Amino acid sequence: MALDGKAPIVGRQRELAQVRAFLSTPGRARTLVIGGEPGIGKTTVWEAAIDLARELGWRVLSARPSAAEAQPSFAALTELCEAIGTRTLSALPAPQRLALDVALLRTRPTDMAPDPHAVALGFLNAVRALTADGPVLIAVDDLPWADPPSAEVLAFAAPRIEHEPIGFVLARRPGAPSGLERVLERTPPERLDVGGLDVGDVRRLLSEGLGLSLPRQLLRRVVASTLGNPLFVLEVGRAVIERGGLRIGDELPVPDAVEQLLGTRVARLSPALRGVLLAVALNADLRISELAAVSGAAAVDDAVHERLLVLRGDRVRPWHPLLGSRDTARGSA
């Protein structure tokens, strides 16, 4: 199976320079918040930040919360802890280790739910232990979608590591700040607002992403209609290809909302591909093997090839978070 469904990084020199500066000077700001409208490219910049952090010697704990209907407790925490080795966890005090093991589904649950305070303490002490080998980055995409128990663990840990070599990179769409963000506001975070692409970048995105070339006049119309939103641009490009091309006077296939555009695309997919997306939208904790057992390995491969899914290790994620919503997956957005 293909393991990478990432879109090409186009036109983000400013954003990537700010990310590099943040990671190269951790004392300047402990938190970087990547913001912008749906589809604008926050996840692309967030993933680039993770890659760069690893290159610079950071230990990265990352999670991509989902809008899936079934969002297990501690789902985001489970993702974050995948990068923490068993040796680190086994060194924790027994009550913290047991609580974490139960929360992370690494051991059989007891009759009582794990003590949230013990879970939070266990995570805090595990992250602190990792700093013996260098700085640690906690990276969370689509922060508002994090399950509440995981968000509470992070909000507990954040103010207790102010003087540790530990940073946060958080991506979020516009909206009220989360509890974690309010805690982190004690040390004002650095903000990176991701904007739209210009004509030259849109030309490159369509060429590299879809193999589509349009005259400059049409490219200007695409930019004006989509406000340079990369997700809009790519979906418009796909619609143009399906139409067999676009003439100067033709109307651009741009709906009022990106969710509607994605829903229209999904509605045209084969039943097998729609089934794959719906399975992921209904259950945020599916592994590749589980999805393949339900939908078939060929359908999973096709979904990655069509940029509907991304595979990370043994996990399955929507290529874009909006594809993980139930309504979009059913083609009814």
Short mmCIF file of the C-alpha atoms (twelve columns), coordinates in Angstrom:
data_MODEL
# 
_entry.id   MODEL 
# 
loop_
_atom_site.group_PDB 
_atom_site.id 
_atom_site.type_symbol 
_atom_site.label_atom_id 
_atom_site.label_alt_id 
_atom_site.label_comp_id 
_atom_site.label_asym_id 
_atom_site.label_seq_id 
_atom_site.Cartn_x 
_atom_site.Cartn_y 
_atom_site.Cartn_z 
_atom_site.pdbx_PDB_model_num 
ATOM 1   C CA . MET A 1   0.000   0.000  0.000   1 
ATOM 2   C CA . ALA A 2   1.117   3.546  -0.663  1 
ATOM 3   C CA . LEU A 3   2.071   5.289  2.550   1 
ATOM 4   C CA . ASP A 4   1.980   8.957  1.625   1 
ATOM 5   C CA . GLY A 5   -0.981  10.899 0.290   1 
ATOM 6   C CA . LYS A 6   0.410   14.329 1.067   1 
ATOM 7   C CA . ALA A 7   -0.250  17.206 -1.286  1 
ATOM 8   C CA . PRO A 8   2.797   19.067 -2.628  1 
ATOM 9   C CA . ILE A 9   3.918   22.012 -0.477  1 
ATOM 10  C CA . VAL A 10  3.493   25.026 -2.730  1 
ATOM 11  C CA . GLY A 11  3.889   28.722 -1.982  1 
ATOM 12  C CA . ARG A 12  4.563   28.429 1.743   1 
ATOM 13  C CA . GLN A 13  8.043   29.923 1.953   1 
ATOM 14  C CA . ARG A 14  6.962   32.551 4.508   1 
ATOM 15  C CA . GLU A 15  5.166   30.025 6.687   1 
ATOM 16  C CA . LEU A 16  7.995   27.507 6.562   1 
ATOM 17  C CA . ALA A 17  10.522  30.207 7.423   1 
ATOM 18  C CA . GLN A 18  8.489   31.146 10.500  1 
ATOM 19  C CA . VAL A 19  8.250   27.484 11.522  1 
ATOM 20  C CA . ARG A 20  12.012  27.052 11.168  1 
ATOM 21  C CA . ALA A 21  12.660  30.179 13.232  1 
ATOM 22  C CA . PHE A 22  10.297  28.941 15.962  1 
ATOM 23  C CA . LEU A 23  11.946  25.518 16.134  1 
ATOM 24  C CA . SER A 24  15.456  26.970 15.977  1 
ATOM 25  C CA . THR A 25  14.879  29.411 18.854  1 
ATOM 26  C CA . PRO A 26  12.651  27.586 21.353  1 
ATOM 27  C CA . GLY A 27  13.274  30.210 24.024  1 
ATOM 28  C CA . ARG A 28  11.468  32.904 22.013  1 
ATOM 29  C CA . ALA A 29  8.043   31.267 22.273  1 
ATOM 30  C CA . ARG A 30  6.944   27.932 23.684  1 
ATOM 31  C CA . THR A 31  3.841   27.573 21.523  1 
ATOM 32  C CA . LEU A 32  3.151   28.042 17.826  1 
ATOM 33  C CA . VAL A 33  -0.530  28.215 16.829  1 
ATOM 34  C CA . ILE A 34  -1.188  27.654 13.116  1 
ATOM 35  C CA . GLY A 35  -4.535  29.176 12.142  1 
ATOM 36  C CA . GLY A 36  -6.654  29.655 9.050   1 
ATOM 37  C CA . GLU A 37  -9.886  28.800 7.293   1 
ATOM 38  C CA . PRO A 38  -10.865 25.203 6.416   1 
ATOM 39  C CA . GLY A 39  -8.867  23.937 3.438   1 
ATOM 40  C CA . ILE A 40  -6.311  26.747 3.536   1 
ATOM 41  C CA . GLY A 41  -3.336  24.465 4.252   1 
ATOM 42  C CA . LYS A 42  -2.934  24.390 8.042   1 
ATOM 43  C CA . THR A 43  -2.359  20.642 8.113   1 
ATOM 44  C CA . THR A 44  0.247   20.890 5.343   1 
ATOM 45  C CA . VAL A 45  2.214   23.477 7.354   1 
ATOM 46  C CA . TRP A 46  1.694   21.489 10.569  1 
ATOM 47  C CA . GLU A 47  3.090   18.328 8.948   1 
ATOM 48  C CA . ALA A 48  6.025   20.298 7.569   1 
ATOM 49  C CA . ALA A 49  6.710   21.568 11.096  1 
ATOM 50  C CA . ILE A 50  6.838   17.989 12.376  1 
ATOM 51  C CA . ASP A 51  9.252   16.924 9.636   1 
ATOM 52  C CA . LEU A 52  11.493  19.918 10.269  1 
ATOM 53  C CA . ALA A 53  11.424  19.405 14.042  1 
ATOM 54  C CA . ARG A 54  12.679  15.857 13.607  1 
ATOM 55  C CA . GLU A 55  15.453  17.089 11.320  1 
ATOM 56  C CA . LEU A 56  16.492  19.577 14.020  1 
ATOM 57  C CA . GLY A 57  16.652  16.906 16.720  1 
ATOM 58  C CA . TRP A 58  13.291  17.347 18.443  1 
ATOM 59  C CA . ARG A 59  11.447  14.296 19.783  1 
ATOM 60  C CA . VAL A 60  7.939   14.652 18.335  1 
ATOM 61  C CA . LEU A 61  4.683   13.467 19.888  1 
ATOM 62  C CA . SER A 62  1.901   14.091 17.373  1 
ATOM 63  C CA . ALA A 63  -1.845  13.566 17.068  1 
ATOM 64  C CA . ARG A 64  -4.457  14.322 14.426  1 
ATOM 65  C CA . PRO A 65  -7.884  14.317 16.091  1 
ATOM 66  C CA . SER A 66  -10.767 13.391 13.830  1 
ATOM 67  C CA . ALA A 67  -14.355 14.521 13.371  1 
ATOM 68  C CA . ALA A 68  -15.379 10.858 13.257  1 
ATOM 69  C CA . GLU A 69  -18.610 9.864  14.936  1 
ATOM 70  C CA . ALA A 70  -16.915 7.341  17.240  1 
ATOM 71  C CA . GLN A 71  -14.234 9.297  19.097  1 
ATOM 72  C CA . PRO A 72  -12.848 7.128  21.909  1 
ATOM 73  C CA . SER A 73  -11.742 8.659  25.196  1 
ATOM 74  C CA . PHE A 74  -8.004  9.389  25.231  1 
ATOM 75  C CA . ALA A 75  -7.822  8.898  21.435  1 
ATOM 76  C CA . ALA A 76  -5.499  11.891 20.922  1 
ATOM 77  C CA . LEU A 77  -3.442  10.944 23.982  1 
ATOM 78  C CA . THR A 78  -3.025  7.439  22.560  1 
ATOM 79  C CA . GLU A 79  -1.578  8.898  19.355  1 
ATOM 80  C CA . LEU A 80  0.761   11.190 21.275  1 
ATOM 81  C CA . CYS A 81  2.040   8.317  23.409  1 
ATOM 82  C CA . GLU A 82  2.860   6.088  20.439  1 
ATOM 83  C CA . ALA A 83  6.243   7.838  20.275  1 
ATOM 84  C CA . ILE A 84  6.947   7.146  23.964  1 
ATOM 85  C CA . GLY A 85  8.830   3.889  24.430  1 
ATOM 86  C CA . THR A 86  7.858   1.177  26.879  1 
ATOM 87  C CA . ARG A 87  11.071  1.750  28.847  1 
ATOM 88  C CA . THR A 88  10.007  5.331  29.636  1 
ATOM 89  C CA . LEU A 89  6.497   4.272  30.601  1 
ATOM 90  C CA . SER A 90  7.678   1.340  32.720  1 
ATOM 91  C CA . ALA A 91  9.814   3.716  34.813  1 
ATOM 92  C CA . LEU A 92  6.736   5.639  35.981  1 
ATOM 93  C CA . PRO A 93  5.343   5.124  39.491  1 
ATOM 94  C CA . ALA A 94  3.011   2.118  39.490  1 
ATOM 95  C CA . PRO A 95  -0.307  4.021  39.883  1 
ATOM 96  C CA . GLN A 96  0.561   6.377  37.001  1 
ATOM 97  C CA . ARG A 97  1.807   3.555  34.797  1 
ATOM 98  C CA . LEU A 98  -1.316  1.460  35.387  1 
ATOM 99  C CA . ALA A 99  -3.651  4.412  34.791  1 
ATOM 100 C CA . LEU A 100 -1.870  5.279  31.544  1 
ATOM 101 C CA . ASP A 101 -1.827  1.676  30.370  1 
ATOM 102 C CA . VAL A 102 -5.573  1.400  30.889  1 
ATOM 103 C CA . ALA A 103 -6.296  4.780  29.262  1 
ATOM 104 C CA . LEU A 104 -4.137  3.855  26.260  1 
ATOM 105 C CA . LEU A 105 -5.757  0.397  25.990  1 
ATOM 106 C CA . ARG A 106 -2.376  -1.257 26.540  1 
ATOM 107 C CA . THR A 107 -3.729  -3.454 29.319  1 
ATOM 108 C CA . ARG A 108 -7.073  -4.959 30.288  1 
ATOM 109 C CA . PRO A 109 -9.336  -2.362 31.948  1 
ATOM 110 C CA . THR A 110 -10.124 -2.771 35.625  1 
ATOM 111 C CA . ASP A 111 -13.586 -2.509 37.155  1 
ATOM 112 C CA . MET A 112 -13.000 1.220  37.694  1 
ATOM 113 C CA . ALA A 113 -12.166 3.824  35.075  1 
ATOM 114 C CA . PRO A 114 -8.556  5.091  35.225  1 
ATOM 115 C CA . ASP A 115 -8.034  8.015  37.565  1 
ATOM 116 C CA . PRO A 116 -7.770  11.107 35.280  1 
ATOM 117 C CA . HIS A 117 -5.274  12.743 37.647  1 
ATOM 118 C CA . ALA A 118 -3.023  9.670  37.554  1 
ATOM 119 C CA . VAL A 119 -3.269  9.564  33.747  1 
ATOM 120 C CA . ALA A 120 -2.306  13.242 33.491  1 
ATOM 121 C CA . LEU A 121 0.577   12.851 35.943  1 
ATOM 122 C CA . GLY A 122 1.829   9.807  34.080  1 
ATOM 123 C CA . PHE A 123 1.860   11.649 30.757  1 
ATOM 124 C CA . LEU A 124 3.534   14.694 32.319  1 
ATOM 125 C CA . ASN A 125 6.306   12.630 33.892  1 
ATOM 126 C CA . ALA A 126 6.806   10.542 30.737  1 
ATOM 127 C CA . VAL A 127 7.268   13.680 28.633  1 
ATOM 128 C CA . ARG A 128 9.642   15.140 31.201  1 
ATOM 129 C CA . ALA A 129 11.700  11.936 31.049  1 
ATOM 130 C CA . LEU A 130 12.012  12.252 27.276  1 
ATOM 131 C CA . THR A 131 13.715  15.659 27.619  1 
ATOM 132 C CA . ALA A 132 16.836  13.918 28.950  1 
ATOM 133 C CA . ASP A 133 17.631  13.184 25.301  1 
ATOM 134 C CA . GLY A 134 16.687  16.589 23.862  1 
ATOM 135 C CA . PRO A 135 13.736  18.927 23.314  1 
ATOM 136 C CA . VAL A 136 10.234  17.509 22.921  1 
ATOM 137 C CA . LEU A 137 7.541   18.844 20.608  1 
ATOM 138 C CA . ILE A 138 3.851   18.121 21.231  1 
ATOM 139 C CA . ALA A 139 2.021   18.648 17.936  1 
ATOM 140 C CA . VAL A 140 -1.782  18.510 17.628  1 
ATOM 141 C CA . ASP A 141 -3.691  19.147 14.414  1 
ATOM 142 C CA . ASP A 142 -7.338  20.340 14.457  1 
ATOM 143 C CA . LEU A 143 -7.079  20.966 18.179  1 
ATOM 144 C CA . PRO A 144 -10.810 21.649 18.770  1 
ATOM 145 C CA . TRP A 145 -11.577 18.078 17.650  1 
ATOM 146 C CA . ALA A 146 -9.414  16.516 20.365  1 
ATOM 147 C CA . ASP A 147 -11.469 14.317 22.676  1 
ATOM 148 C CA . PRO A 148 -12.123 16.033 26.049  1 
ATOM 149 C CA . PRO A 149 -10.137 13.568 28.234  1 
ATOM 150 C CA . SER A 150 -7.023  14.041 26.072  1 
ATOM 151 C CA . ALA A 151 -7.477  17.825 26.021  1 
ATOM 152 C CA . GLU A 152 -7.728  17.837 29.817  1 
ATOM 153 C CA . VAL A 153 -4.474  15.861 30.128  1 
ATOM 154 C CA . LEU A 154 -2.672  18.387 27.918  1 
ATOM 155 C CA . ALA A 155 -4.191  21.338 29.802  1 
ATOM 156 C CA . PHE A 156 -2.944  19.781 33.053  1 
ATOM 157 C CA . ALA A 157 0.577   19.216 31.722  1 
ATOM 158 C CA . ALA A 158 1.098   22.530 29.914  1 
ATOM 159 C CA . PRO A 159 1.530   24.911 32.894  1 
ATOM 160 C CA . ARG A 160 3.781   22.401 34.660  1 
ATOM 161 C CA . ILE A 161 6.409   22.298 31.922  1 
ATOM 162 C CA . GLU A 162 6.983   26.038 31.494  1 
ATOM 163 C CA . HIS A 163 10.686  25.694 32.254  1 
ATOM 164 C CA . GLU A 164 11.256  22.423 30.391  1 
ATOM 165 C CA . PRO A 165 12.590  22.067 26.808  1 
ATOM 166 C CA . ILE A 166 9.067   21.223 25.617  1 
ATOM 167 C CA . GLY A 167 7.104   23.072 22.936  1 
ATOM 168 C CA . PHE A 168 3.685   22.916 21.314  1 
ATOM 169 C CA . VAL A 169 2.670   23.256 17.671  1 
ATOM 170 C CA . LEU A 170 -1.110  23.447 17.396  1 
ATOM 171 C CA . ALA A 171 -3.278  23.827 14.307  1 
ATOM 172 C CA . ARG A 172 -6.831  25.134 14.505  1 
ATOM 173 C CA . ARG A 173 -9.569  26.750 12.459  1 
ATOM 174 C CA . PRO A 174 -11.255 30.000 13.622  1 
ATOM 175 C CA . GLY A 175 -13.318 29.713 16.790  1 
ATOM 176 C CA . ALA A 176 -13.261 30.061 20.554  1 
ATOM 177 C CA . PRO A 177 -9.967  29.052 22.186  1 
ATOM 178 C CA . SER A 178 -9.789  25.620 23.817  1 
ATOM 179 C CA . GLY A 179 -8.922  25.008 27.459  1 
ATOM 180 C CA . LEU A 180 -5.379  24.095 26.444  1 
ATOM 181 C CA . GLU A 181 -4.969  27.345 24.529  1 
ATOM 182 C CA . ARG A 182 -6.238  29.368 27.491  1 
ATOM 183 C CA . VAL A 183 -3.632  27.704 29.697  1 
ATOM 184 C CA . LEU A 184 -0.897  28.366 27.149  1 
ATOM 185 C CA . GLU A 185 -1.892  32.044 26.917  1 
ATOM 186 C CA . ARG A 186 0.015   32.594 30.176  1 
ATOM 187 C CA . THR A 187 3.054   32.706 27.927  1 
ATOM 188 C CA . PRO A 188 1.705   34.388 24.768  1 
ATOM 189 C CA . PRO A 189 1.967   31.955 21.863  1 
ATOM 190 C CA . GLU A 190 3.462   32.766 18.504  1 
ATOM 191 C CA . ARG A 191 0.805   32.781 15.785  1 
ATOM 192 C CA . LEU A 192 1.101   31.781 12.159  1 
ATOM 193 C CA . ASP A 193 -1.906  32.677 9.991   1 
ATOM 194 C CA . VAL A 194 -2.010  30.662 6.767   1 
ATOM 195 C CA . GLY A 195 -3.418  32.625 3.824   1 
ATOM 196 C CA . GLY A 196 -4.374  31.955 0.220   1 
ATOM 197 C CA . LEU A 197 -2.038  31.248 -2.698  1 
ATOM 198 C CA . ASP A 198 -1.268  33.703 -5.499  1 
ATOM 199 C CA . VAL A 199 -1.617  33.063 -9.235  1 
ATOM 200 C CA . GLY A 200 1.868   31.618 -9.669  1 
ATOM 201 C CA . ASP A 201 1.456   29.247 -6.743  1 
ATOM 202 C CA . VAL A 202 -1.987  28.147 -7.959  1 
ATOM 203 C CA . ARG A 203 -0.508  27.383 -11.368 1 
ATOM 204 C CA . ARG A 204 2.170   25.220 -9.727  1 
ATOM 205 C CA . LEU A 205 -0.299  23.490 -7.395  1 
ATOM 206 C CA . LEU A 206 -2.576  22.495 -10.276 1 
ATOM 207 C CA . SER A 207 0.387   21.332 -12.337 1 
ATOM 208 C CA . GLU A 208 2.130   19.324 -9.593  1 
ATOM 209 C CA . GLY A 209 -1.019  18.094 -7.900  1 
ATOM 210 C CA . LEU A 210 -3.198  17.254 -10.910 1 
ATOM 211 C CA . GLY A 211 -1.084  17.676 -14.044 1 
ATOM 212 C CA . LEU A 212 -3.483  20.473 -15.103 1 
ATOM 213 C CA . SER A 213 -2.366  23.570 -17.029 1 
ATOM 214 C CA . LEU A 214 -4.686  26.579 -17.449 1 
ATOM 215 C CA . PRO A 215 -4.186  29.914 -19.258 1 
ATOM 216 C CA . ARG A 216 -3.241  32.802 -16.974 1 
ATOM 217 C CA . GLN A 217 -6.630  34.472 -17.448 1 
ATOM 218 C CA . LEU A 218 -8.388  31.367 -16.175 1 
ATOM 219 C CA . LEU A 219 -5.886  31.024 -13.336 1 
ATOM 220 C CA . ARG A 220 -6.745  34.558 -12.190 1 
ATOM 221 C CA . ARG A 221 -10.420 33.595 -12.151 1 
ATOM 222 C CA . VAL A 222 -9.654  30.471 -10.147 1 
ATOM 223 C CA . VAL A 223 -7.719  32.531 -7.587  1 
ATOM 224 C CA . ALA A 224 -10.470 35.167 -7.381  1 
ATOM 225 C CA . SER A 225 -13.206 32.546 -6.987  1 
ATOM 226 C CA . THR A 226 -11.389 30.354 -4.457  1 
ATOM 227 C CA . LEU A 227 -9.449  33.126 -2.656  1 
ATOM 228 C CA . GLY A 228 -6.387  30.989 -3.266  1 
ATOM 229 C CA . ASN A 229 -7.642  28.274 -0.900  1 
ATOM 230 C CA . PRO A 230 -5.589  25.192 -1.912  1 
ATOM 231 C CA . LEU A 231 -8.357  22.683 -1.180  1 
ATOM 232 C CA . PHE A 232 -10.834 24.710 -3.239  1 
ATOM 233 C CA . VAL A 233 -8.251  25.058 -6.008  1 
ATOM 234 C CA . LEU A 234 -7.574  21.326 -6.202  1 
ATOM 235 C CA . GLU A 235 -11.258 20.405 -6.157  1 
ATOM 236 C CA . VAL A 236 -12.016 22.982 -8.866  1 
ATOM 237 C CA . GLY A 237 -9.136  21.519 -10.869 1 
ATOM 238 C CA . ARG A 238 -10.593 18.021 -10.523 1 
ATOM 239 C CA . ALA A 239 -13.997 19.288 -11.662 1 
ATOM 240 C CA . VAL A 240 -12.366 20.957 -14.692 1 
ATOM 241 C CA . ILE A 241 -10.615 17.711 -15.622 1 
ATOM 242 C CA . GLU A 242 -13.867 15.765 -15.307 1 
ATOM 243 C CA . ARG A 243 -15.564 18.280 -17.634 1 
ATOM 244 C CA . GLY A 244 -12.858 17.737 -20.186 1 
ATOM 245 C CA . GLY A 245 -11.395 21.236 -19.875 1 
ATOM 246 C CA . LEU A 246 -12.514 24.822 -19.452 1 
ATOM 247 C CA . ARG A 247 -12.881 27.654 -21.935 1 
ATOM 248 C CA . ILE A 248 -12.376 31.328 -21.172 1 
ATOM 249 C CA . GLY A 249 -16.102 32.122 -20.925 1 
ATOM 250 C CA . ASP A 250 -17.139 29.005 -18.977 1 
ATOM 251 C CA . GLU A 251 -18.452 29.268 -15.438 1 
ATOM 252 C CA . LEU A 252 -16.079 27.983 -12.780 1 
ATOM 253 C CA . PRO A 253 -17.390 25.012 -10.749 1 
ATOM 254 C CA . VAL A 254 -17.078 26.727 -7.350  1 
ATOM 255 C CA . PRO A 255 -19.882 26.168 -4.779  1 
ATOM 256 C CA . ASP A 256 -20.582 28.335 -1.751  1 
ATOM 257 C CA . ALA A 257 -18.717 26.156 0.749   1 
ATOM 258 C CA . VAL A 258 -15.782 23.791 0.632   1 
ATOM 259 C CA . GLU A 259 -17.860 21.163 2.461   1 
ATOM 260 C CA . GLN A 260 -20.390 21.283 -0.388  1 
ATOM 261 C CA . LEU A 261 -17.596 20.928 -2.935  1 
ATOM 262 C CA . LEU A 262 -16.165 17.885 -1.157  1 
ATOM 263 C CA . GLY A 263 -19.611 16.357 -0.771  1 
ATOM 264 C CA . THR A 264 -20.204 16.711 -4.498  1 
ATOM 265 C CA . ARG A 265 -16.891 15.001 -5.209  1 
ATOM 266 C CA . VAL A 266 -17.614 12.149 -2.812  1 
ATOM 267 C CA . ALA A 267 -21.069 11.624 -4.305  1 
ATOM 268 C CA . ARG A 268 -19.398 10.849 -7.652  1 
ATOM 269 C CA . LEU A 269 -17.081 8.220  -6.185  1 
ATOM 270 C CA . SER A 270 -17.598 4.513  -6.609  1 
ATOM 271 C CA . PRO A 271 -19.589 2.724  -3.869  1 
ATOM 272 C CA . ALA A 272 -16.387 1.017  -2.700  1 
ATOM 273 C CA . LEU A 273 -14.560 4.330  -2.174  1 
ATOM 274 C CA . ARG A 274 -17.570 5.920  -0.485  1 
ATOM 275 C CA . GLY A 275 -17.677 2.911  1.814   1 
ATOM 276 C CA . VAL A 276 -14.023 3.391  2.753   1 
ATOM 277 C CA . LEU A 277 -14.568 7.061  3.605   1 
ATOM 278 C CA . LEU A 278 -17.720 6.343  5.588   1 
ATOM 279 C CA . ALA A 279 -15.954 3.662  7.636   1 
ATOM 280 C CA . VAL A 280 -13.206 6.143  8.559   1 
ATOM 281 C CA . ALA A 281 -15.748 8.883  9.311   1 
ATOM 282 C CA . LEU A 282 -17.680 6.610  11.662  1 
ATOM 283 C CA . ASN A 283 -14.660 5.315  13.558  1 
ATOM 284 C CA . ALA A 284 -11.616 7.464  14.257  1 
ATOM 285 C CA . ASP A 285 -9.612  4.547  15.662  1 
ATOM 286 C CA . LEU A 286 -9.478  2.221  12.643  1 
ATOM 287 C CA . ARG A 287 -6.149  0.604  11.803  1 
ATOM 288 C CA . ILE A 288 -5.163  -0.160 8.210   1 
ATOM 289 C CA . SER A 289 -5.708  -3.884 8.739   1 
ATOM 290 C CA . GLU A 290 -9.169  -3.296 10.194  1 
ATOM 291 C CA . LEU A 291 -10.209 -1.001 7.344   1 
ATOM 292 C CA . ALA A 292 -8.827  -3.441 4.768   1 
ATOM 293 C CA . ALA A 293 -10.804 -6.252 6.405   1 
ATOM 294 C CA . VAL A 294 -13.998 -4.215 6.124   1 
ATOM 295 C CA . SER A 295 -13.521 -2.557 2.735   1 
ATOM 296 C CA . GLY A 296 -10.818 -4.586 1.010   1 
ATOM 297 C CA . ALA A 297 -7.126  -3.774 0.567   1 
ATOM 298 C CA . ALA A 298 -7.662  -2.690 -3.058  1 
ATOM 299 C CA . ALA A 299 -10.258 -0.101 -2.044  1 
ATOM 300 C CA . VAL A 300 -7.911  1.283  0.630   1 
ATOM 301 C CA . ASP A 301 -5.097  1.558  -1.948  1 
ATOM 302 C CA . ASP A 302 -7.461  3.323  -4.366  1 
ATOM 303 C CA . ALA A 303 -8.551  5.751  -1.643  1 
ATOM 304 C CA . VAL A 304 -4.918  6.699  -0.962  1 
ATOM 305 C CA . HIS A 305 -4.227  7.065  -4.692  1 
ATOM 306 C CA . GLU A 306 -7.290  9.338  -5.076  1 
ATOM 307 C CA . ARG A 307 -6.136  11.472 -2.126  1 
ATOM 308 C CA . LEU A 308 -9.038  10.511 0.049   1 
ATOM 309 C CA . LEU A 309 -6.942  8.842  2.759   1 
ATOM 310 C CA . VAL A 310 -3.453  9.138  4.227   1 
ATOM 311 C CA . LEU A 311 -1.744  6.214  5.959   1 
ATOM 312 C CA . ARG A 312 0.518   6.976  8.914   1 
ATOM 313 C CA . GLY A 313 2.149   3.890  10.398  1 
ATOM 314 C CA . ASP A 314 -0.723  1.502  11.040  1 
ATOM 315 C CA . ARG A 315 -3.312  4.296  11.248  1 
ATOM 316 C CA . VAL A 316 -5.770  5.621  8.689   1 
ATOM 317 C CA . ARG A 317 -6.587  9.314  8.360   1 
ATOM 318 C CA . PRO A 318 -8.702  11.337 5.912   1 
ATOM 319 C CA . TRP A 319 -6.535  13.164 3.351   1 
ATOM 320 C CA . HIS A 320 -8.232  16.328 4.607   1 
ATOM 321 C CA . PRO A 321 -10.044 16.550 7.969   1 
ATOM 322 C CA . LEU A 322 -13.255 17.664 6.241   1 
ATOM 323 C CA . LEU A 323 -13.318 14.329 4.398   1 
ATOM 324 C CA . GLY A 324 -13.587 12.713 7.819   1 
ATOM 325 C CA . SER A 325 -16.983 14.228 8.581   1 
ATOM 326 C CA . ARG A 326 -19.958 11.899 8.367   1 
ATOM 327 C CA . ASP A 327 -21.981 14.140 6.020   1 
ATOM 328 C CA . THR A 328 -19.103 14.628 3.586   1 
ATOM 329 C CA . ALA A 329 -18.306 10.908 3.568   1 
ATOM 330 C CA . ARG A 330 -21.913 10.206 2.649   1 
ATOM 331 C CA . GLY A 331 -21.727 12.749 -0.166  1 
ATOM 332 C CA . SER A 332 -24.404 14.892 1.443   1 
ATOM 333 C CA . ALA A 333 -22.463 18.016 2.495   1 
# 
